């Protein structure tokens, strides 16, 4: 029996129990990840991070939550009150919904029922996740708009533009996965990876997805929507107390959500690492969950590592990268993948497939070397003449003759 | 206060400064060269942290750190402050309030005629510039290295004379008590009085 059939036989109370388990896991993971991020980033900066509340500071995010809940809840006079209240709710609820289709385990026994740890199995599961993520953007846009203030509006607009641009690249990177697995259902995609992970087979797709998921979640180095140096706090500048906490929660649940999707689509989902398949039968199949969350935490570490390493990008660079690099690359890659797929489906000789692949590689190498030569020449021509008098007024400095010093 | 462990002086920053080389190559380098940044942050995770876990671990301050003030005593216990108010006049933040009083044979607090009857320093105003120390003609006012001066009310941060006076050390007697026999204030300032005399213990007029 496949996952869809197993889920179809679930009684109502079992669905409720599974929903509760998924929700609790998400919240716990979020609390832990806030703490984990702060500790890891701190170590990367030679600090200790939160270590006061509870053992190793583990309860820090709980304490922060309590603090936020006890704060005064302000609604600015200029705000649109109804939308202002609804926006964080939209953000926080939609990010949880993506987990409905994440397969956390294979076949397990839950209160005497044979089932899989997955709330539902839609035939278009991955599209559903993308759609939900897009609805989540409404939370940000509406928050920015309803605040009745300049910076939140700018932050909200930036954020929506960013998420929409990177969703295109993300969607395109998933096309190759759909072509290979022949399905959009998450459980089928996991099943299709039993031999080779798609992170290996479709490596370019994986890289594009990994980049666009950082853009999608508004995280460093793509956190322009809440660039505190430019926009104060971005879309949540005017928010306080629990409403702010909801945005905070949404950000981290979103990270876990995109990491889970990446795990499901590219890293073999809940399956064990190659060579450790025997562990999947421990604890009656529940051990798969350990593998799933280990992979998710791995992705989370990647997020933190990026944040600790890279400076924030400029907005135009960011948009240029999305539209002029990621999307064209994705499109080209899809062309190659679909051609290969059709060739193998038709049973073309292996020599032909190998020749095609080799040709593509040669083409890419030629294109990059041409591009590099072009940019190098362009750079030499485009360099400003440093010896010339600048076109803008400069203060006169006693004892320094600008023209002479430049010529000498 | 006994469980406070002093920290060794190996600061990561000092080490980094001694190891740092001038940056000569300003070019961006190749893609893989840029990825070196990831290695830097990864390796840093396993390095020793610079954090001083303050309430438990306390770094000693610099030797001449400007901390809380102290009103010093002569070796026999008499106060050095003569209530001249020069510190109060020197203070740019108007943080010091002094009222002088006359020493009487019944109550001798400092050698000579006058002593500081009321002495207050307002630590909400003090900027720890040390001009009061420079102004003090008898070296009565100096600064300690104590920096833990936070409190939860304004009143508690106005330090009175008894908060600022130095503790009695070996051989000192709590004033008021008579001056050292056969001495003048000048002999105190010349450092000729090196301790208390038995006759100072019993105050004849009390």
Interface residues (C-beta under 8 A of the other chain):
Chain A: X40 X42 X43 X44 X45 X46 X47 X48 X305 X308 X309 X310
Chain B: X12 X37 X38 X40 X41 X42 X44 X45 X46 X47 X48 X49 X50 X51 X53
